[in-house]
Amino acid sequence: MGKKIILHACCAICSGYPISYLQDMGYQVCVYFYNPNIYPSEEYQKRLEAQRTLCEHFGCELVEAEYNPDDYYDFVKGFENEPEKGLRCDKCFELRLRKTAEYAKSIGIDKFTTSIVISPHKNFVKLTSIGEKIAQETGIQYLAVDFKKKDGFLKTNKISKELNLYRQHYCGCKFALR
């Protein structure tokens, strides 16, 4: 495996199949766990621990970015009352994908993608648009893969069940708990 890619992981459940898929494509996957949106901190720790287990299983590097919820709240300020799948979510995706691209650039990796797109609740076209905009601005290529295709969501759930990974019941932010 020569070529490297940074995979932004929103959670272990969503990133199992994407890691496997990218490794099968010949990529050396570095998982970047940057999710300041996750509330509360206990939930964040559960998701991070599951991600550690998954990365160990696949033998891939895990980079744990700083958990600072204020970064998220500052970035979505004014969008707190937006509905799920609205502009607040778009801002959240932008924050996390931008940080991922910046990290990739800082360590000399020229491609990034995200596991968020595997969720049937997330819009692939919208996320791709955000990723490609950030790619143009940073000079880092966004690899647009719809991991939902070819039963990707079923495959990622199977991996998570086999590894007995923690399964969350909401997207992550305190606004999603409403």
Order of alpha helices (4+ residues) and beta strands (2+ residues): beta-alpha-beta-alpha-beta-alpha-alpha-beta-alpha-beta-alpha
